Amino acid sequence: MVDQGHAVMRLRPVDPAEHGRAVPLSSCVCAGDKPVRATRRPPPRTRWSAIAPAARGTSAPRGRRSRSELEWLVEYDGVTVRRAHTTTIDVRHRSAGFVAARRHRAPPLFQKVSRDREARGAGPVPTGVLRTTPHRRPGQSLTGPTAAAYSRIRKLTMHIGFAGPVDLATLRSHLPEGVPAVYAFPYTGWLVRTWLEQGHRVTVYALSAELSECRVYGDGDPLRIVAVPQRHRARHRARDFFLFERRGLARAMREHPADVISAHWTYEFALAATDTGLPSCVTAHDAPLRAAWEMRSAFRWMRHSLALPAVHRATTLSAVSPYTVRHLRRCLGVRRHVEVIPNGVLLDSLPRAGAPRHHGEPVFASALQGWGRLKNGIGLLQAFRQVRDRLPAARLLMCGAGFGPGGPAENWAVGKGLHRGVEFAGPTAHPLLLQRLAREADVLVHPSRAENLPLTILEAMAVGVPVVAGGRSGGVPWVLDDGRAGVLTDVEDPAVLASDMTELFRDHERRVLLAERARKRVEGSFRLQDVARAYVDWFRTAC
């Protein structure tokens, strides 16, 4: 028998004619009253398949041992789920007259599912069938259209532990009052919200500078926030390589475990997840050494050095673009498989730009987070001066940290005489930024020297604004489909950048074509709902 947590299955020899084929289960013990069909596709040297428990008197070979990699195919309510994992099978004789096999450690996923189902009186789960939603009350009988609808909406779910910067504003409807401000990033909040909408339970492990001790908010059905104290000063955090924060996060993850820990960015959150001993899936959102080189600060070098142990200790790795994968391999020595799961956008929540204008005041826009070498705001201001020589009515809208009134960008531009026609809008609320982009901008210009998967470009593509960006700026060419969904240019040369900006505005037909291609590119590859499902599929197969 195979023990999957609390679920036990008997092994029998496989007939050579059945190798790699589904084995029908005539005596199936199932979750609730739904039949479950489980098969095992064994490697060439393994001659075992798993079937549901039968009578104890059934005979089987005795004393045989086998080690193999198992791949389970589970069919439940018409949904087929693939789950692969490496395990040690110890087949030994028992007095009852059958062969037994036990996994050394059943993953929390199976233990949790079995406990949940036994508590509801539904019995153990024979294989990797996850907890379903909505719940059916014990003894409840559904018939007719209700039963059919219940079967259609039933879906496989899991308990995900999210570790990383997260914006809780998108999750307020699921949270109680009094949750403190935490280390935030907007995109991850939408990712967590999408998981919740797809029926999963999520525990968020976050850092907050407003707390002196760990606090828990929410009951975990469907969302729980575990807030861990964070030191206020960056230099104090970097001095010991975030040791205080990492210990607090690891302790919180052990006390409030999930089926899998999804850690985002390869720094303090990822190292804490790898220290817990729980399955840890680490996602690299940037190229650590390239970012540290471009930013050129001691804090960045110390923080980004955490990526080296994190990527090698994680259970499994993913990255947001092929460029990030190449960086992990070339610069950090990663040799194992790295899954590519991009960032995504919620298309239904974004405004749509109107048809590109033939004439009028040209408006170029940019949204950059930080005034410095990496984002190359200086190069954009220098290029825009040349654009105004050809299009005197042109206007440049600059949004983001460091680009506000009286900020470093405006002060530098005034000193160089490059401020004419430039609106320094600064940090702008995300909904307002998207509205202004859709309503005013003719072209989005992204002059950054290095990006992995820029959300600003993705959102502009989804809104319908054509994009000009760097042809050698990391993952940008991949996002723009090698120039088929946007203009790739040399952001290091202001003259080339200015020429491409001017030509794109003057070519109305090209702007229409690029906007259509960009929208289709986002719909096909960067929908947030598809990205969230890709993460869950990755969790199930990798851990």
C-alpha positions in Angstrom: 0.0 0.0 0.0 1.1 3.6 -0.6 0.6 6.0 2.3 -0.1 9.6 1.1 -0.5 11.2 4.5 -3.6 9.4 5.7 -4.5 8.0 2.4 -3.4 4.4 1.8 -3.2 2.6 -1.6 -2.3 -1.0 -2.5 0.4 -1.8 -5.1 0.1 -4.5 -7.6 2.5 -5.7 -10.4 1.8 -4.2 -13.8 1.2 -6.4 -16.8 3.6 -5.4 -19.6 0.5 -4.7 -21.8 -0.7 -2.1 -19.3 2.5 -0.2 -19.1 1.9 3.6 -19.2 -1.9 3.1 -19.5 -4.7 4.0 -17.1 -5.7 1.2 -14.8 -9.4 1.1 -14.1 -10.4 0.9 -10.4 -13.3 -1.4 -9.7 -13.1 -1.2 -5.9 -12.5 2.5 -5.5 -12.7 4.4 -2.2 -13.5 8.0 -3.2 -13.8 11.4 -1.7 -17.5 11.9 -0.8 -19.4 9.9 -3.3 -17.5 10.9 -6.5 -15.4 8.2 -8.2 -11.7 8.7 -8.4 -9.5 7.1 -11.0 -5.7 7.1 -10.2 -3.0 5.7 -12.4 0.8 5.6 -12.2 3.0 5.9 -15.2 6.1 4.1 -14.0 9.6 4.7 -15.4 10.9 1.9 -17.7 12.5 0.0 -14.8 9.6 0.2 -12.5 6.7 -2.3 -12.8 4.2 -1.0 -10.3 0.9 0.9 -10.5 -1.3 2.2 -7.7 -4.9 1.2 -7.3 -7.5 2.0 -4.6 -7.7 -0.1 -1.4 -9.2 -3.6 -1.8 -9.9 -6.4 0.6 -7.1 -7.3 3.0 -7.1 -10.9 1.8 -5.8 -9.9 -1.6 -2.4 -11.4 -2.2 0.6 -9.6 -3.6 4.3 -10.2 -4.0 6.3 -10.2 -0.8 9.6 -8.8 0.3 10.3 -6.7 -2.9 11.9 -3.3 -2.7 11.6 -0.6 -5.3 12.8 3.0 -5.6 11.3 5.2 -8.3 9.9 8.5 -9.3 6.2 8.6 -9.1 3.8 10.5 -11.4 0.2 10.5 -10.4 -2.7 11.3 -12.7 -5.8 12.0 -10.7 -9.2 12.4 -12.3 -11.8 14.1 -10.0 -15.1 15.5 -11.1 -13.8 15.5 -14.6 -10.7 17.5 -13.8 -7.3 15.8 -14.4 -4.4 16.9 -12.2 -0.8 15.9 -12.7 1.4 15.6 -9.7 5.0 14.4 -9.9 7.5 13.9 -7.0 10.5 11.9 -6.1 9.9 9.5 -3.3 11.4 6.4 -1.6 9.2 3.4 -1.7 9.8 0.7 0.9 7.8 -2.5 0.0 7.8 -5.0 2.8 5.7 -8.1 3.9 3.0 -7.8 6.5 1.1 -10.5 8.3 -2.2 -9.5 6.6 -0.9 -10.9 3.4 -0.3 -7.8 1.2 2.6 -5.6 0.3 2.8 -2.2 2.0 4.7 0.9 0.9 5.1 4.1 2.9 6.5 7.5 2.0 9.0 8.8 4.6 7.3 12.2 4.8 3.9 13.0 3.4 3.8 16.6 2.2 1.6 19.0 4.2 -0.7 19.2 1.2 -1.9 15.6 1.6 -1.9 15.7 5.4 -4.1 18.8 5.4 -6.5 17.5 2.7 -7.0 14.2 4.5 -7.6 15.9 7.9 -10.1 18.3 6.4 -12.0 15.6 4.7 -12.0 13.3 7.7 -13.3 16.2 9.9 -16.2 16.6 7.5 -16.9 12.9 7.5 -16.0 12.5 3.9 -13.2 9.9 4.5 -9.6 10.0 3.4 -8.4 11.1 0.0 -6.9 8.2 -2.0 -4.5 10.4 -4.0 -3.6 14.1 -4.5 -7.1 15.4 -4.6 -7.1 18.8 -3.0 -9.7 20.4 -0.8 -12.7 21.6 -2.9 -14.8 24.7 -2.7 -17.7 25.4 -2.1 -18.0 23.0 0.8 -20.9 20.5 0.9 -22.2 20.0 4.4 -21.8 16.5 5.8 -24.8 14.4 4.8 -26.1 17.0 2.3 -27.7 15.5 -0.8 -27.7 17.4 -4.0 -29.8 16.4 -7.0 -30.9 17.7 -10.3 -29.6 21.1 -11.6 -28.1 22.0 -8.2 -25.9 18.9 -8.3 -24.9 19.5 -11.9 -24.0 23.1 -11.1 -22.1 22.0 -7.9 -20.1 19.6 -10.0 -19.2 22.2 -12.6 -18.0 24.9 -10.1 -16.1 22.5 -7.9 -12.4 23.1 -8.3 -9.1 22.1 -6.8 -7.6 24.4 -4.2 -4.6 24.7 -2.0 -3.2 26.7 0.9 -0.5 29.1 -0.4 2.0 31.0 1.8 3.0 34.3 0.1 6.2 35.9 1.3 7.2 39.2 -0.1 6.3 42.9 -0.4 2.6 43.2 -0.8 0.1 46.1 -1.1 -2.8 45.3 1.3 -5.0 48.0 -0.2 -6.3 45.5 -2.8 -7.1 43.0 0.0 -9.0 45.2 2.4 -12.3 43.5 1.7 -10.8 40.3 3.2 -9.1 41.8 6.2 -10.3 43.1 9.6 -9.7 46.6 10.8 -6.4 47.7 12.3 -3.9 46.0 10.0 -0.7 48.1 9.9 1.1 49.3 6.9 3.6 46.8 5.5 6.5 46.7 3.0 4.4 47.1 -0.2 4.5 46.3 -3.9 1.3 46.8 -5.9 1.5 43.9 -8.3 1.8 41.2 -5.7 -1.4 42.4 -3.9 -3.3 41.7 -7.1 -1.7 38.3 -7.5 -2.8 37.3 -4.0 -6.3 38.7 -4.7 -6.5 36.6 -7.8 -5.6 33.5 -5.9 -8.4 34.2 -3.4 -10.9 34.7 -6.3 -9.8 31.3 -7.7 -10.8 29.6 -4.5 -7.4 29.2 -2.8 -6.5 30.1 0.8 -3.5 32.4 1.3 -1.3 33.3 4.3 0.7 36.4 3.7 4.0 36.8 5.6 4.8 40.6 5.5 7.2 43.0 7.1 6.0 46.0 9.0 8.0 48.8 10.6 5.0 49.8 12.8 5.2 46.6 15.0 7.5 45.5 17.8 6.2 41.9 17.8 4.6 39.5 15.4 0.9 39.9 14.9 -1.7 37.8 13.1 -4.7 39.3 11.3 -7.6 37.2 9.9 -8.7 33.6 10.5 -7.1 32.2 7.4 -10.4 31.5 5.6 -9.6 32.6 3.0 -6.9 35.1 4.0 -4.5 35.5 6.9 -1.8 38.3 7.3 1.2 37.5 9.5 3.0 40.8 10.1 6.6 40.5 11.3 8.6 43.5 12.8 11.0 45.3 10.6 13.8 47.7 11.6 13.2 51.3 10.5 16.7 52.1 9.1 18.0 50.5 6.0 21.6 50.5 7.2 20.6 48.6 10.3 18.9 45.9 8.2 21.9 45.7 5.8 24.5 45.6 8.5 23.6 42.0 9.5 22.2 41.0 6.1 18.6 41.2 7.4 19.2 38.6 10.0 16.5 40.0 12.4 13.9 40.1 9.7 14.8 36.7 8.3 14.5 35.0 11.7 11.2 36.6 12.4 9.8 35.6 9.0 11.0 32.0 9.3 9.5 31.7 12.8 6.2 33.0 11.5 6.2 30.5 8.6 6.8 27.6 11.0 4.1 28.7 13.4 1.6 29.4 10.6 2.6 26.9 7.9 1.1 26.5 4.4 1.2 23.8 1.8 3.9 25.7 0.0 5.8 29.0 0.5 5.8 31.3 -2.5 8.7 33.7 -1.9 9.0 36.7 -4.2 12.4 38.4 -4.9 15.5 36.5 -4.0 16.4 38.4 -0.8 15.3 38.3 2.8 11.9 36.7 2.1 13.4 33.9 0.0 16.2 33.1 2.5 13.6 33.0 5.4 11.5 30.6 3.3 14.4 28.3 2.6 15.3 28.2 6.4 11.9 26.8 7.4 12.3 23.3 5.8 8.9 23.8 4.1 8.6 23.5 0.3 9.8 26.9 -0.9 9.2 28.2 -4.5 11.3 31.3 -5.0 10.5 33.8 -7.8 13.2 36.1 -9.1 11.8 39.4 -10.2 15.1 41.1 -11.0 18.7 40.4 -12.0 20.4 41.0 -8.6 23.9 41.7 -9.7 22.9 43.9 -12.7 20.6 45.9 -10.5 23.2 46.4 -7.8 25.7 47.5 -10.4 23.4 50.1 -11.9 22.2 51.5 -8.6 25.7 51.6 -7.1 25.0 51.8 -3.4 26.4 49.9 -0.5 22.9 49.0 0.7 22.0 47.5 -2.7 25.2 45.4 -2.9 24.7 44.0 0.6 21.0 43.2 0.0 21.4 41.8 -3.4 24.2 39.5 -2.2 21.5 37.6 -0.4 20.4 36.2 -3.8 23.4 33.9 -4.1 22.5 31.6 -1.2 18.7 32.0 -1.8 18.7 30.7 -5.4 20.7 27.6 -4.4 18.8 26.7 -1.2 15.2 27.1 -2.7 13.2 23.9 -3.4 12.5 25.2 -6.9 13.0 28.5 -8.8 11.1 30.6 -11.2 11.8 33.9 -13.0 9.6 36.5 -14.7 11.4 36.5 -18.0 14.0 34.5 -20.0 16.5 37.4 -19.4 16.2 36.8 -15.7 16.9 33.1 -16.2 20.0 33.9 -18.2 21.3 36.2 -15.5 20.7 33.5 -12.8 22.7 31.0 -14.8 25.6 33.2 -16.0 26.1 35.4 -12.8 24.8 33.2 -9.9 25.7 29.8 -11.2 22.2 28.3 -11.2 22.3 24.9 -13.1 18.9 23.5 -12.4 15.6 24.1 -14.3 14.1 27.6 -13.8 10.4 28.0 -14.6 9.4 31.2 -16.5 6.2 32.7 -15.0 5.8 36.3 -16.1 4.0 39.1 -14.3 0.4 39.7 -15.4 -2.2 42.5 -15.6 -5.9 42.5 -15.0 -7.3 43.5 -18.4 -10.9 43.9 -17.2 -9.9 46.6 -14.7 -7.8 48.8 -17.0 -9.1 51.7 -19.1 -8.8 51.7 -22.9 -7.2 54.4 -24.9 -9.0 55.8 -27.8 -7.9 55.6 -31.4 -4.5 57.2 -32.0 -4.8 60.9 -33.0 -3.7 62.1 -36.5 -2.9 65.7 -35.4 -2.7 67.8 -32.3 -0.3 68.3 -29.4 2.0 65.3 -29.2 2.1 63.9 -25.7 4.9 61.5 -24.6 4.7 59.8 -21.2 7.0 57.9 -18.8 6.5 56.2 -15.4 9.9 55.6 -13.8 10.5 54.6 -10.2 13.6 56.5 -9.1 15.9 59.2 -10.4 19.2 57.5 -11.2 21.4 55.7 -13.6 19.2 52.6 -13.9 16.0 54.3 -15.0 17.9 56.7 -17.3 15.7 59.7 -16.7 18.6 61.9 -17.9 18.7 60.2 -21.2 14.9 60.8 -21.7 15.2 64.5 -20.9 18.1 64.9 -23.3 16.2 63.1 -26.0 13.0 65.1 -25.5 14.9 68.4 -26.1 15.7 67.1 -29.6 12.1 66.0 -30.1 10.9 69.6 -29.4 13.2 70.8 -32.1 11.1 68.8 -34.6 7.7 68.9 -32.8 7.6 72.3 -31.0 4.2 71.6 -29.4 5.3 68.3 -27.9 4.8 67.6 -24.2 6.4 65.1 -21.8 4.6 63.7 -18.8 7.0 62.3 -16.2 5.5 60.2 -13.3 7.1 58.3 -10.5 9.3 58.7 -7.5 11.9 61.4 -8.0 10.0 63.1 -10.8 7.8 65.4 -8.7 7.7 69.2 -8.5 10.9 70.3 -6.8 12.4 66.8 -7.0 15.8 65.8 -8.2 14.6 65.4 -11.8 13.1 68.8 -12.1 16.1 70.5 -10.3 18.5 68.8 -12.7 16.4 69.7 -15.7 16.1 73.3 -14.7 19.8 73.5 -14.2 20.4 72.2 -17.7 17.6 74.1 -19.4 15.7 70.9 -20.3 12.5 71.6 -18.4 10.5 73.3 -21.1 7.4 71.2 -22.1 7.9 68.8 -19.3 5.3 68.1 -16.6 6.9 66.7 -13.5 3.9 64.9 -12.0 5.8 62.7 -9.5 4.3 59.8 -7.6 0.8 59.3 -8.9 -1.9 56.9 -7.7 -2.1 53.9 -9.8 -5.7 54.3 -11.1 -5.1 58.0 -11.9 -1.8 57.1 -13.7 -3.6 54.6 -15.9 -6.4 57.1 -16.6 -4.0 59.8 -17.7 -2.1 57.4 -19.8 -5.2 56.3 -21.6 -6.6 59.8 -22.0 -3.5 61.9 -22.8 -0.5 59.9 -23.9 0.2 59.2 -27.6 3.4 57.2 -26.9 4.9 55.7 -23.7 8.7 56.0 -23.5 10.6 53.7 -21.2 14.3 54.6 -21.2 15.4 52.2 -18.5 18.8 50.5 -19.1 17.7 47.2 -17.5 14.3 45.7 -16.8 13.2 42.1 -16.2 9.5 42.4 -16.9 8.3 46.1 -16.5 4.7 46.4 -15.4 4.6 49.9 -16.8 5.1 48.6 -20.4 2.6 45.7 -19.8 -0.1 48.2 -18.7 0.6 50.6 -21.5 0.3 47.7 -24.0 -3.0 46.6 -22.3 -4.4 50.1 -22.4 -3.5 50.6 -26.0 -0.7 53.1 -26.0 2.3 52.2 -28.3 5.7 51.8 -26.5 9.2 52.9 -27.2 11.8 51.1 -25.1 15.4 49.8 -25.0 16.3 47.0 -27.4 19.1 45.9 -25.0 17.3 46.5 -21.8 17.0 43.1 -20.3 13.6 41.5 -20.7 12.1 44.4 -22.7 12.6 42.9 -26.2 10.9 39.6 -25.0 7.9 41.6 -23.7 7.6 43.6 -26.9 7.9 40.4 -29.0 11.2 41.4 -30.5 9.8 44.7 -31.9 6.5 43.3 -33.2 4.5 44.9 -30.4 6.5 48.0 -29.8 9.5 50.0 -31.0 13.0 48.9 -29.8 15.6 51.6 -29.7 19.0 52.5 -28.3 18.3 54.2 -25.0 22.0 55.0 -24.5 22.0 57.4 -27.4 19.6 60.4 -26.9 19.7 61.2 -30.7 18.5 57.7 -31.7 15.8 57.7 -29.0 14.6 61.2 -30.1 14.4 60.0 -33.7 12.4 56.9 -32.9 10.0 58.9 -30.7 9.4 61.5 -33.5 9.0 58.9 -36.2 6.5 56.9 -34.3 4.3 59.9 -33.5 4.3 60.9 -37.1 3.4 57.4 -38.4 -0.2 57.1 -37.5 -0.8 53.7 -39.2 2.2 52.2 -37.4 0.9 53.4 -34.0 -2.5 51.8 -34.7 -0.8 48.5 -35.7 1.5 48.4 -32.7 -1.3 49.1 -30.3 -3.4 46.2 -31.7 -0.4 43.8 -31.6 0.5 44.9 -28.1 -3.1 44.3 -26.8 -3.1 40.8 -28.4 0.3 40.1 -26.9 -0.9 40.9 -23.4 -4.2 38.9 -23.9 -2.2 35.8 -25.0 0.7 35.8 -22.5 0.2 38.2 -19.6 -3.3 37.8 -18.2 -3.1 37.8 -14.4 -5.7 35.0 -14.1 -3.5 32.8 -16.3 -0.4 33.8 -14.4 -2.0 32.9 -11.1 -3.0 29.4 -12.4 0.5 28.9 -13.8 1.9 29.5 -10.3 -0.5 27.0 -8.7 0.4 24.4 -11.4 4.0 25.0 -10.7 3.5 24.6 -7.0 1.8 21.2 -7.4 4.4 19.7 -9.8 7.5 21.2 -8.1 6.8 20.5 -4.5 
